[in-house]
Amino acid sequence: MHNDSDDMKISVLSSGSGGNCTYIETNQHHILLDAGLSGVRIERLMTSINRSMKDVDMLLVSHEHTDHSKGVGVLARRYPKINVYANQKTWDAMHETIGEVPLAQKNIFPANMTMSFGDIDIESFAVSHDAAQAQFYNFHHNGKSFVVVTDTGYLSDHILGIIRNANAYVLECNHDVEMLRSGEYPWPLKQRILSDEGHLSNEEGANSLIECIGNNTEKVFIGHRSHHNNVKELAHLTVASMLEEHDFAVGTDFDLLDTDVEKASKLFKL
């Protein structure tokens, strides 16, 4: 018999170039992945899904860019029971921007490693991004898995293998290539975004999903959308139509969902 209380519960609190934060809960842990907004905004987003920052005991950081790390120091200082995890290079790189994190709360989570925390196993994998050493995570609980991967210029076959057939994904569809090329960003920034150390476009995100989605997949969130070089409807349409061209039954076999910087996704269970 399935025990409802042993589900993994998840909400994408915020996702986009303006800030990123995801909430993952098991019986034993209340986890944030990234804290790329002010402490106050993260507290509000948590309240909006009927959860409290007071219960959070783990905060994982993917990389030092402020849209992922802005609130890390504030939350750590405000909530002493939070253990903060990042790889050494990320700690070194964000040291100046996040302020002091009490030593007792600082933990190293190396890239390409699985660490077990009671009822959840968390697998880190390095991605190709212009940060000190960006890494994302696959959360394993009770036979289910949840993958978050944004902020990467491409996904290697190795990573596609690690994340294949997860139960739910938050996957980057950062920009529409035409919007980016014709937009007002300076050329060096456009080059950075389009490079192998930049961000996945809508098409690249869709192609990655075509490689990853399996029979276990229930939910796919379109993540880390640029508010300058993308539009929610365009990203959704591009991904849905590319998946359908490859015979994926979007909306039947799995849900394709949008994310927002300002609004948390409804808490869902895996």
C-alpha atoms as an extended CHARMM CRD file, in Angstrom:
* protein
*
       270  EXT
         1         1  MET       CA              0.0000000000        0.0000000000        0.0000000000  PROA      1               0.0000000000
         2         2  HSD       CA              1.2890000000        3.4690000000       -0.8700000000  PROA      2               0.0000000000
         3         3  ASN       CA              1.9370000000        5.5960000000        2.1840000000  PROA      3               0.0000000000
         4         4  ASP       CA              1.0910000000        9.1830000000        1.2850000000  PROA      4               0.0000000000
         5         5  SER       CA              3.1820000000       10.6050000000        4.1240000000  PROA      5               0.0000000000
         6         6  ASP       CA              6.3610000000        9.1700000000        2.5970000000  PROA      6               0.0000000000
         7         7  ASP       CA              6.1240000000       11.1680000000       -0.6340000000  PROA      7               0.0000000000
         8         8  MET       CA              8.6610000000       13.7370000000       -1.7200000000  PROA      8               0.0000000000
         9         9  LYS       CA              6.8640000000       17.1180000000       -1.8170000000  PROA      9               0.0000000000
        10        10  ILE       CA              8.1680000000       19.8030000000       -4.1480000000  PROA      10              0.0000000000
        11        11  SER       CA              7.4990000000       23.3880000000       -5.1880000000  PROA      11              0.0000000000
        12        12  VAL       CA              9.4330000000       25.4990000000       -7.6690000000  PROA      12              0.0000000000
        13        13  LEU       CA              9.2840000000       28.6820000000       -5.5850000000  PROA      13              0.0000000000
        14        14  SER       CA             10.9470000000       30.8810000000       -8.1830000000  PROA      14              0.0000000000
        15        15  SER       CA             12.6640000000       30.2410000000      -11.4990000000  PROA      15              0.0000000000
        16        16  GLY       CA             14.0280000000       32.6850000000      -14.0480000000  PROA      16              0.0000000000
        17        17  SER       CA             16.9040000000       35.0130000000      -14.7430000000  PROA      17              0.0000000000
        18        18  GLY       CA             15.6180000000       37.1890000000      -11.8790000000  PROA      18              0.0000000000
        19        19  GLY       CA             15.9460000000       34.5490000000       -9.1630000000  PROA      19              0.0000000000
        20        20  ASN       CA             15.8450000000       30.8230000000       -8.4530000000  PROA      20              0.0000000000
        21        21  CYS       CA             14.7240000000       28.7650000000       -5.4840000000  PROA      21              0.0000000000
        22        22  THR       CA             13.1620000000       25.2750000000       -5.2280000000  PROA      22              0.0000000000
        23        23  TYR       CA             11.6920000000       23.5810000000       -2.1460000000  PROA      23              0.0000000000
        24        24  ILE       CA             11.9650000000       19.8200000000       -1.5490000000  PROA      24              0.0000000000
        25        25  GLU       CA             10.4810000000       18.0670000000        1.4670000000  PROA      25              0.0000000000
        26        26  THR       CA             10.6420000000       14.5310000000        2.8620000000  PROA      26              0.0000000000
        27        27  ASN       CA              9.6090000000       13.2340000000        6.2830000000  PROA      27              0.0000000000
        28        28  GLN       CA             13.0810000000       13.9450000000        7.6260000000  PROA      28              0.0000000000
        29        29  HSD       CA             14.1970000000       17.0240000000        5.6540000000  PROA      29              0.0000000000
        30        30  HSD       CA             13.0110000000       20.4040000000        4.4250000000  PROA      30              0.0000000000
        31        31  ILE       CA             15.4250000000       21.5070000000        1.7060000000  PROA      31              0.0000000000
        32        32  LEU       CA             15.9700000000       24.6000000000       -0.4270000000  PROA      32              0.0000000000
        33        33  LEU       CA             17.9440000000       24.3840000000       -3.6350000000  PROA      33              0.0000000000
        34        34  ASP       CA             19.3860000000       27.8480000000       -4.2760000000  PROA      34              0.0000000000
        35        35  ALA       CA             18.3000000000       31.1080000000       -2.6960000000  PROA      35              0.0000000000
        36        36  GLY       CA             18.5590000000       33.6450000000       -5.4970000000  PROA      36              0.0000000000
        37        37  LEU       CA             16.1520000000       36.2070000000       -4.0480000000  PROA      37              0.0000000000
        38        38  SER       CA             16.0720000000       38.3250000000       -0.9060000000  PROA      38              0.0000000000
        39        39  GLY       CA             15.4120000000       36.5140000000        2.3490000000  PROA      39              0.0000000000
        40        40  VAL       CA             12.0760000000       38.3100000000        2.7040000000  PROA      40              0.0000000000
        41        41  ARG       CA             10.8680000000       37.2070000000       -0.7420000000  PROA      41              0.0000000000
        42        42  ILE       CA             11.8400000000       33.6060000000       -0.0860000000  PROA      42              0.0000000000
        43        43  GLU       CA              9.9860000000       33.6990000000        3.2470000000  PROA      43              0.0000000000
        44        44  ARG       CA              6.8870000000       35.0420000000        1.4310000000  PROA      44              0.0000000000
        45        45  LEU       CA              7.0860000000       32.3710000000       -1.2630000000  PROA      45              0.0000000000
        46        46  MET       CA              7.3530000000       29.6860000000        1.4290000000  PROA      46              0.0000000000
        47        47  THR       CA              4.2970000000       31.1160000000        3.1990000000  PROA      47              0.0000000000
        48        48  SER       CA              2.4040000000       31.0070000000       -0.1210000000  PROA      48              0.0000000000
        49        49  ILE       CA              2.7620000000       27.1770000000       -0.1470000000  PROA      49              0.0000000000
        50        50  ASN       CA              1.9570000000       26.9170000000        3.5850000000  PROA      50              0.0000000000
        51        51  ARG       CA              5.5040000000       26.1720000000        4.6220000000  PROA      51              0.0000000000
        52        52  SER       CA              7.8670000000       27.9940000000        6.9770000000  PROA      52              0.0000000000
        53        53  MET       CA             11.5540000000       28.8330000000        6.6900000000  PROA      53              0.0000000000
        54        54  LYS       CA             11.7950000000       27.8000000000       10.3590000000  PROA      54              0.0000000000
        55        55  ASP       CA             11.5150000000       24.1580000000        9.2630000000  PROA      55              0.0000000000
        56        56  VAL       CA             14.1870000000       24.3000000000        6.5520000000  PROA      56              0.0000000000
        57        57  ASP       CA             17.2800000000       22.3630000000        7.6330000000  PROA      57              0.0000000000
        58        58  MET       CA             19.2770000000       22.2070000000        4.3640000000  PROA      58              0.0000000000
        59        59  LEU       CA             20.1810000000       24.7350000000        1.6770000000  PROA      59              0.0000000000
        60        60  LEU       CA             22.0520000000       23.5300000000       -1.4090000000  PROA      60              0.0000000000
        61        61  VAL       CA             23.7540000000       26.0620000000       -3.6630000000  PROA      61              0.0000000000
        62        62  SER       CA             24.3220000000       25.3070000000       -7.3580000000  PROA      62              0.0000000000
        63        63  HSD       CA             26.7590000000       28.1740000000       -8.0610000000  PROA      63              0.0000000000
        64        64  GLU       CA             27.6870000000       31.6860000000       -6.9630000000  PROA      64              0.0000000000
        65        65  HSD       CA             25.7390000000       33.8220000000       -9.4770000000  PROA      65              0.0000000000
        66        66  THR       CA             23.4460000000       36.1280000000       -7.5170000000  PROA      66              0.0000000000
        67        67  ASP       CA             20.2200000000       34.8430000000       -9.0860000000  PROA      67              0.0000000000
        68        68  HSD       CA             21.0640000000       31.5960000000       -7.2130000000  PROA      68              0.0000000000
        69        69  SER       CA             22.9260000000       32.8090000000       -4.1260000000  PROA      69              0.0000000000
        70        70  LYS       CA             21.5960000000       36.2610000000       -3.1810000000  PROA      70              0.0000000000
        71        71  GLY       CA             19.6970000000       35.1200000000       -0.0710000000  PROA      71              0.0000000000
        72        72  VAL       CA             22.0780000000       32.3720000000        1.0950000000  PROA      72              0.0000000000
        73        73  GLY       CA             23.9540000000       34.3840000000        3.7290000000  PROA      73              0.0000000000
        74        74  VAL       CA             20.8730000000       36.1680000000        5.0500000000  PROA      74              0.0000000000
        75        75  LEU       CA             18.8980000000       32.9350000000        5.4930000000  PROA      75              0.0000000000
        76        76  ALA       CA             21.8390000000       31.1100000000        7.0870000000  PROA      76              0.0000000000
        77        77  ARG       CA             22.3160000000       33.8870000000        9.6340000000  PROA      77              0.0000000000
        78        78  ARG       CA             18.5950000000       34.2070000000       10.3240000000  PROA      78              0.0000000000
        79        79  TYR       CA             17.9450000000       30.4600000000       10.6990000000  PROA      79              0.0000000000
        80        80  PRO       CA             20.8140000000       28.7780000000       12.5840000000  PROA      80              0.0000000000
        81        81  LYS       CA             19.5180000000       25.2270000000       12.0250000000  PROA      81              0.0000000000
        82        82  ILE       CA             20.0730000000       25.4620000000        8.2420000000  PROA      82              0.0000000000
        83        83  ASN       CA             23.0600000000       23.5070000000        6.9710000000  PROA      83              0.0000000000
        84        84  VAL       CA             24.3740000000       25.1290000000        3.7850000000  PROA      84              0.0000000000
        85        85  TYR       CA             26.0180000000       22.9410000000        1.1110000000  PROA      85              0.0000000000
        86        86  ALA       CA             28.1470000000       23.9900000000       -1.8670000000  PROA      86              0.0000000000
        87        87  ASN       CA             31.3620000000       22.8080000000       -3.4520000000  PROA      87              0.0000000000
        88        88  GLN       CA             34.6100000000       24.4580000000       -2.3380000000  PROA      88              0.0000000000
        89        89  LYS       CA             35.0340000000       26.6000000000       -5.4630000000  PROA      89              0.0000000000
        90        90  THR       CA             31.4870000000       27.9490000000       -5.0870000000  PROA      90              0.0000000000
        91        91  TRP       CA             32.0830000000       28.7810000000       -1.4070000000  PROA      91              0.0000000000
        92        92  ASP       CA             35.2490000000       30.6560000000       -2.3720000000  PROA      92              0.0000000000
        93        93  ALA       CA             33.4920000000       32.5200000000       -5.1890000000  PROA      93              0.0000000000
        94        94  MET       CA             30.4140000000       33.6310000000       -3.2300000000  PROA      94              0.0000000000
        95        95  HSD       CA             32.2390000000       34.4640000000       -0.0160000000  PROA      95              0.0000000000
        96        96  GLU       CA             32.3740000000       38.1910000000       -0.7720000000  PROA      96              0.0000000000
        97        97  THR       CA             28.7750000000       38.6060000000       -1.9420000000  PROA      97              0.0000000000
        98        98  ILE       CA             26.8080000000       36.5970000000        0.6460000000  PROA      98              0.0000000000
        99        99  GLY       CA             28.6300000000       37.7590000000        3.7640000000  PROA      99              0.0000000000
       100       100  GLU       CA             29.5600000000       35.5700000000        6.6980000000  PROA      100             0.0000000000
       101       101  VAL       CA             28.0050000000       32.1260000000        7.0590000000  PROA      101             0.0000000000
       102       102  PRO       CA             28.5890000000       30.6550000000       10.5430000000  PROA      102             0.0000000000
       103       103  LEU       CA             31.2530000000       27.9560000000       10.3210000000  PROA      103             0.0000000000
       104       104  ALA       CA             29.0110000000       25.3710000000       11.9700000000  PROA      104             0.0000000000
       105       105  GLN       CA             26.5320000000       25.7580000000        9.0860000000  PROA      105             0.0000000000
       106       106  LYS       CA             29.0440000000       25.5120000000        6.2300000000  PROA      106             0.0000000000
       107       107  ASN       CA             29.3580000000       22.1730000000        4.4590000000  PROA      107             0.0000000000
       108       108  ILE       CA             31.1960000000       20.9850000000        1.3640000000  PROA      108             0.0000000000
       109       109  PHE       CA             29.2070000000       19.0680000000       -1.2680000000  PROA      109             0.0000000000
       110       110  PRO       CA             31.6940000000       18.0970000000       -4.0020000000  PROA      110             0.0000000000
       111       111  ALA       CA             30.6430000000       17.8300000000       -7.6400000000  PROA      111             0.0000000000
       112       112  ASN       CA             29.8340000000       14.4120000000       -9.1160000000  PROA      112             0.0000000000
       113       113  MET       CA             29.0490000000       12.7580000000       -5.8330000000  PROA      113             0.0000000000
       114       114  THR       CA             26.0490000000       11.1960000000       -4.0900000000  PROA      114             0.0000000000
       115       115  MET       CA             25.5210000000       12.0560000000       -0.4360000000  PROA      115             0.0000000000
       116       116  SER       CA             22.9140000000       10.4310000000        1.8110000000  PROA      116             0.0000000000
       117       117  PHE       CA             20.9370000000       12.4050000000        4.3680000000  PROA      117             0.0000000000
       118       118  GLY       CA             18.5710000000       10.0970000000        6.2300000000  PROA      118             0.0000000000
       119       119  ASP       CA             15.6600000000        9.3750000000        3.8900000000  PROA      119             0.0000000000
       120       120  ILE       CA             17.0350000000       11.2210000000        0.8450000000  PROA      120             0.0000000000
       121       121  ASP       CA             20.0470000000       10.6550000000       -1.4170000000  PROA      121             0.0000000000
       122       122  ILE       CA             21.2760000000       13.7000000000       -3.3070000000  PROA      122             0.0000000000
       123       123  GLU       CA             23.4560000000       13.3280000000       -6.3830000000  PROA      123             0.0000000000
       124       124  SER       CA             25.4640000000       16.3160000000       -7.6260000000  PROA      124             0.0000000000
       125       125  PHE       CA             26.7440000000       16.6760000000      -11.1750000000  PROA      125             0.0000000000
       126       126  ALA       CA             28.9790000000       19.3740000000      -12.6500000000  PROA      126             0.0000000000
       127       127  VAL       CA             27.5780000000       21.3900000000      -15.5620000000  PROA      127             0.0000000000
       128       128  SER       CA             29.1650000000       23.6450000000      -18.1770000000  PROA      128             0.0000000000
       129       129  HSD       CA             28.5630000000       27.2300000000      -17.0770000000  PROA      129             0.0000000000
       130       130  ASP       CA             30.7270000000       30.3000000000      -16.6480000000  PROA      130             0.0000000000
       131       131  ALA       CA             30.8140000000       30.0540000000      -12.8710000000  PROA      131             0.0000000000
       132       132  ALA       CA             33.5930000000       28.8250000000      -10.5710000000  PROA      132             0.0000000000
       133       133  GLN       CA             32.1640000000       25.2750000000      -10.6130000000  PROA      133             0.0000000000
       134       134  ALA       CA             28.4420000000       25.0480000000      -11.2320000000  PROA      134             0.0000000000
       135       135  GLN       CA             26.6760000000       21.8480000000      -10.2110000000  PROA      135             0.0000000000
       136       136  PHE       CA             23.0740000000       20.7010000000      -10.1170000000  PROA      136             0.0000000000
       137       137  TYR       CA             21.3030000000       17.9220000000       -8.3280000000  PROA      137             0.0000000000
       138       138  ASN       CA             19.2240000000       14.7660000000       -8.6400000000  PROA      138             0.0000000000
       139       139  PHE       CA             17.1380000000       14.0810000000       -5.5150000000  PROA      139             0.0000000000
       140       140  HSD       CA             16.3340000000       10.4130000000       -4.8150000000  PROA      140             0.0000000000
       141       141  HSD       CA             13.6910000000        9.4540000000       -2.2710000000  PROA      141             0.0000000000
       142       142  ASN       CA             11.6370000000        6.2830000000       -1.8910000000  PROA      142             0.0000000000
       143       143  GLY       CA             12.2910000000        5.0780000000       -5.4550000000  PROA      143             0.0000000000
       144       144  LYS       CA             11.4230000000        8.4500000000       -6.9970000000  PROA      144             0.0000000000
       145       145  SER       CA             13.7780000000       11.0420000000       -8.4430000000  PROA      145             0.0000000000
       146       146  PHE       CA             13.5850000000       14.7910000000       -9.0320000000  PROA      146             0.0000000000
       147       147  VAL       CA             16.1450000000       16.5980000000      -11.1930000000  PROA      147             0.0000000000
       148       148  VAL       CA             16.9270000000       20.3050000000      -11.3630000000  PROA      148             0.0000000000
       149       149  VAL       CA             19.2850000000       21.4410000000      -14.1130000000  PROA      149             0.0000000000
       150       150  THR       CA             19.5120000000       25.0180000000      -15.3560000000  PROA      150             0.0000000000
       151       151  ASP       CA             22.4820000000       27.2920000000      -16.0970000000  PROA      151             0.0000000000
       152       152  THR       CA             24.3620000000       25.0920000000      -18.5150000000  PROA      152             0.0000000000
       153       153  GLY       CA             25.5280000000       25.6760000000      -22.0760000000  PROA      153             0.0000000000
       154       154  TYR       CA             24.9020000000       22.0520000000      -23.0300000000  PROA      154             0.0000000000
       155       155  LEU       CA             24.1520000000       18.6920000000      -21.4240000000  PROA      155             0.0000000000
       156       156  SER       CA             26.7530000000       15.9920000000      -22.0270000000  PROA      156             0.0000000000
       157       157  ASP       CA             25.8120000000       12.3670000000      -22.6930000000  PROA      157             0.0000000000
       158       158  HSD       CA             27.1750000000       11.6140000000      -19.2460000000  PROA      158             0.0000000000
       159       159  ILE       CA             24.7340000000       14.0230000000      -17.5710000000  PROA      159             0.0000000000
       160       160  LEU       CA             21.8460000000       12.8730000000      -19.7780000000  PROA      160             0.0000000000
       161       161  GLY       CA             22.5870000000        9.3690000000      -18.4860000000  PROA      161             0.0000000000
       162       162  ILE       CA             22.4990000000       10.5130000000      -14.8400000000  PROA      162             0.0000000000
       163       163  ILE       CA             19.1750000000       12.3400000000      -15.2090000000  PROA      163             0.0000000000
       164       164  ARG       CA             17.3240000000       10.0200000000      -17.6120000000  PROA      164             0.0000000000
       165       165  ASN       CA             13.8010000000        8.8400000000      -16.7240000000  PROA      165             0.0000000000
       166       166  ALA       CA             13.3870000000       10.9700000000      -13.5890000000  PROA      166             0.0000000000
       167       167  ASN       CA              9.8830000000       11.4070000000      -12.1480000000  PROA      167             0.0000000000
       168       168  ALA       CA             10.0600000000       15.1970000000      -12.4160000000  PROA      168             0.0000000000
       169       169  TYR       CA             12.3520000000       17.7890000000      -13.9700000000  PROA      169             0.0000000000
       170       170  VAL       CA             13.0540000000       21.4870000000      -13.7620000000  PROA      170             0.0000000000
       171       171  LEU       CA             14.9620000000       22.0180000000      -16.9870000000  PROA      171             0.0000000000
       172       172  GLU       CA             16.3220000000       25.2070000000      -18.4660000000  PROA      172             0.0000000000
       173       173  CYS       CA             14.7560000000       26.8780000000      -21.4940000000  PROA      173             0.0000000000
       174       174  ASN       CA             16.4670000000       30.2050000000      -21.0450000000  PROA      174             0.0000000000
       175       175  HSD       CA             16.0950000000       32.0300000000      -24.3460000000  PROA      175             0.0000000000
       176       176  ASP       CA             14.6340000000       32.0980000000      -27.8080000000  PROA      176             0.0000000000
       177       177  VAL       CA             17.6650000000       32.3050000000      -30.0900000000  PROA      177             0.0000000000
       178       178  GLU       CA             16.0580000000       34.8500000000      -32.4720000000  PROA      178             0.0000000000
       179       179  MET       CA             14.9020000000       37.0920000000      -29.6200000000  PROA      179             0.0000000000
       180       180  LEU       CA             18.3780000000       36.9690000000      -28.1090000000  PROA      180             0.0000000000
       181       181  ARG       CA             20.1680000000       37.6860000000      -31.4030000000  PROA      181             0.0000000000
       182       182  SER       CA             17.9270000000       40.6390000000      -32.2910000000  PROA      182             0.0000000000
       183       183  GLY       CA             17.6190000000       41.9260000000      -28.7060000000  PROA      183             0.0000000000
       184       184  GLU       CA             19.4590000000       44.7820000000      -27.0340000000  PROA      184             0.0000000000
       185       185  TYR       CA             22.0810000000       42.8030000000      -25.1170000000  PROA      185             0.0000000000
       186       186  PRO       CA             25.6750000000       43.7460000000      -26.0080000000  PROA      186             0.0000000000
       187       187  TRP       CA             27.2970000000       41.2480000000      -28.3680000000  PROA      187             0.0000000000
       188       188  PRO       CA             29.7890000000       39.7960000000      -25.8010000000  PROA      188             0.0000000000
       189       189  LEU       CA             26.8630000000       38.9590000000      -23.4880000000  PROA      189             0.0000000000
       190       190  LYS       CA             24.9120000000       37.3780000000      -26.3700000000  PROA      190             0.0000000000
       191       191  GLN       CA             28.0000000000       35.2960000000      -27.1810000000  PROA      191             0.0000000000
       192       192  ARG       CA             28.3010000000       34.2090000000      -23.5620000000  PROA      192             0.0000000000
       193       193  ILE       CA             24.6680000000       33.0950000000      -23.3760000000  PROA      193             0.0000000000
       194       194  LEU       CA             24.8950000000       31.2060000000      -26.6820000000  PROA      194             0.0000000000
       195       195  SER       CA             28.2030000000       29.5290000000      -25.7870000000  PROA      195             0.0000000000
       196       196  ASP       CA             28.8460000000       26.0870000000      -24.3120000000  PROA      196             0.0000000000
       197       197  GLU       CA             29.2480000000       27.8010000000      -20.9420000000  PROA      197             0.0000000000
       198       198  GLY       CA             26.0420000000       29.8280000000      -21.2190000000  PROA      198             0.0000000000
       199       199  HSD       CA             22.3980000000       28.7760000000      -21.1510000000  PROA      199             0.0000000000
       200       200  LEU       CA             20.1390000000       26.3100000000      -22.9470000000  PROA      200             0.0000000000
       201       201  SER       CA             17.7680000000       27.7990000000      -25.5220000000  PROA      201             0.0000000000
       202       202  ASN       CA             14.1450000000       26.6660000000      -25.8080000000  PROA      202             0.0000000000
       203       203  GLU       CA             15.1570000000       24.2380000000      -28.5800000000  PROA      203             0.0000000000
       204       204  GLU       CA             18.1760000000       22.9140000000      -26.6900000000  PROA      204             0.0000000000
       205       205  GLY       CA             16.0470000000       22.4100000000      -23.5960000000  PROA      205             0.0000000000
       206       206  ALA       CA             13.4550000000       20.5370000000      -25.6400000000  PROA      206             0.0000000000
       207       207  ASN       CA             16.1400000000       18.3580000000      -27.2700000000  PROA      207             0.0000000000
       208       208  SER       CA             17.5030000000       17.4930000000      -23.8300000000  PROA      208             0.0000000000
       209       209  LEU       CA             14.0170000000       16.5120000000      -22.6750000000  PROA      209             0.0000000000
       210       210  ILE       CA             13.5710000000       14.3320000000      -25.7710000000  PROA      210             0.0000000000
       211       211  GLU       CA             16.7020000000       12.4520000000      -24.6040000000  PROA      211             0.0000000000
       212       212  CYS       CA             15.6630000000       12.2850000000      -20.9300000000  PROA      212             0.0000000000
       213       213  ILE       CA             11.9540000000       11.7620000000      -20.5480000000  PROA      213             0.0000000000
       214       214  GLY       CA             10.9930000000        8.1770000000      -19.7410000000  PROA      214             0.0000000000
       215       215  ASN       CA              8.0320000000        6.1020000000      -18.5730000000  PROA      215             0.0000000000
       216       216  ASN       CA              8.5170000000        7.3340000000      -15.0050000000  PROA      216             0.0000000000
       217       217  THR       CA              8.2990000000       11.0260000000      -15.9330000000  PROA      217             0.0000000000
       218       218  GLU       CA              5.2320000000       12.7500000000      -14.4760000000  PROA      218             0.0000000000
       219       219  LYS       CA              6.0680000000       16.4550000000      -14.5070000000  PROA      219             0.0000000000
       220       220  VAL       CA              8.3640000000       18.7030000000      -16.5070000000  PROA      220             0.0000000000
       221       221  PHE       CA              8.8630000000       22.3320000000      -15.4970000000  PROA      221             0.0000000000
       222       222  ILE       CA             10.2660000000       24.8080000000      -18.0090000000  PROA      222             0.0000000000
       223       223  GLY       CA             12.8560000000       26.6520000000      -15.9190000000  PROA      223             0.0000000000
       224       224  HSD       CA             15.1590000000       29.6700000000      -15.7990000000  PROA      224             0.0000000000
       225       225  ARG       CA             13.3950000000       31.6630000000      -18.5250000000  PROA      225             0.0000000000
       226       226  SER       CA             15.0560000000       34.9690000000      -19.4010000000  PROA      226             0.0000000000
       227       227  HSD       CA             12.7250000000       37.9370000000      -18.9520000000  PROA      227             0.0000000000
       228       228  HSD       CA             14.5610000000       39.7580000000      -21.7800000000  PROA      228             0.0000000000
       229       229  ASN       CA             15.0310000000       37.0370000000      -24.3730000000  PROA      229             0.0000000000
       230       230  ASN       CA             12.0520000000       34.7480000000      -23.9700000000  PROA      230             0.0000000000
       231       231  VAL       CA              8.2960000000       34.6800000000      -23.4640000000  PROA      231             0.0000000000
       232       232  LYS       CA              6.4520000000       32.0810000000      -21.3860000000  PROA      232             0.0000000000
       233       233  GLU       CA              4.0020000000       31.1690000000      -24.1880000000  PROA      233             0.0000000000
       234       234  LEU       CA              6.7790000000       30.8820000000      -26.7740000000  PROA      234             0.0000000000
       235       235  ALA       CA              8.9340000000       28.6400000000      -24.5760000000  PROA      235             0.0000000000
       236       236  HSD       CA              5.9650000000       26.4240000000      -23.7860000000  PROA      236             0.0000000000
       237       237  LEU       CA              4.8290000000       26.1620000000      -27.3950000000  PROA      237             0.0000000000
       238       238  THR       CA              8.3490000000       25.4210000000      -28.6660000000  PROA      238             0.0000000000
       239       239  VAL       CA              8.9710000000       22.6650000000      -26.1180000000  PROA      239             0.0000000000
       240       240  ALA       CA              5.4950000000       21.1240000000      -26.4510000000  PROA      240             0.0000000000
       241       241  SER       CA              5.5720000000       21.0290000000      -30.2460000000  PROA      241             0.0000000000
       242       242  MET       CA              9.1020000000       19.5580000000      -30.3740000000  PROA      242             0.0000000000
       243       243  LEU       CA              8.1480000000       16.8740000000      -27.8640000000  PROA      243             0.0000000000
       244       244  GLU       CA              4.9750000000       16.0660000000      -29.7890000000  PROA      244             0.0000000000
       245       245  GLU       CA              6.9620000000       15.7630000000      -33.0160000000  PROA      245             0.0000000000
       246       246  HSD       CA              8.8840000000       12.9980000000      -31.2500000000  PROA      246             0.0000000000
       247       247  ASP       CA              5.6730000000       11.2100000000      -30.2460000000  PROA      247             0.0000000000
       248       248  PHE       CA              5.5940000000       12.3300000000      -26.6280000000  PROA      248             0.0000000000
       249       249  ALA       CA              2.0010000000       12.7030000000      -25.3950000000  PROA      249             0.0000000000
       250       250  VAL       CA              2.3110000000       16.0490000000      -23.6070000000  PROA      250             0.0000000000
       251       251  GLY       CA             -0.5070000000       16.4660000000      -21.0940000000  PROA      251             0.0000000000
       252       252  THR       CA             -1.3190000000       12.7480000000      -21.1760000000  PROA      252             0.0000000000
       253       253  ASP       CA              1.8810000000       10.9200000000      -20.2640000000  PROA      253             0.0000000000
       254       254  PHE       CA              3.2570000000       13.8570000000      -18.2670000000  PROA      254             0.0000000000
       255       255  ASP       CA              2.4460000000       17.4970000000      -17.4630000000  PROA      255             0.0000000000
       256       256  LEU       CA              4.4650000000       20.2950000000      -19.0700000000  PROA      256             0.0000000000
       257       257  LEU       CA              4.4200000000       23.2310000000      -16.6570000000  PROA      257             0.0000000000
       258       258  ASP       CA              5.6460000000       26.8200000000      -16.6670000000  PROA      258             0.0000000000
       259       259  THR       CA              7.5710000000       28.4610000000      -13.8510000000  PROA      259             0.0000000000
       260       260  ASP       CA              7.6310000000       32.0240000000      -12.6420000000  PROA      260             0.0000000000
       261       261  VAL       CA              9.9990000000       34.3260000000      -10.7900000000  PROA      261             0.0000000000
       262       262  GLU       CA              7.2030000000       35.9110000000       -8.7510000000  PROA      262             0.0000000000
       263       263  LYS       CA              4.9180000000       32.9560000000       -8.0420000000  PROA      263             0.0000000000
       264       264  ALA       CA              5.5600000000       29.5350000000       -6.5230000000  PROA      264             0.0000000000
       265       265  SER       CA              4.2890000000       26.4090000000       -8.2560000000  PROA      265             0.0000000000
       266       266  LYS       CA              1.6890000000       24.4460000000       -6.3200000000  PROA      266             0.0000000000
       267       267  LEU       CA              3.2470000000       21.9380000000       -3.9160000000  PROA      267             0.0000000000
       268       268  PHE       CA              3.1250000000       18.5220000000       -5.6260000000  PROA      268             0.0000000000
       269       269  LYS       CA              3.9400000000       14.9980000000       -4.4990000000  PROA      269             0.0000000000
       270       270  LEU       CA              6.1690000000       12.3430000000       -6.0260000000  PROA      270             0.0000000000
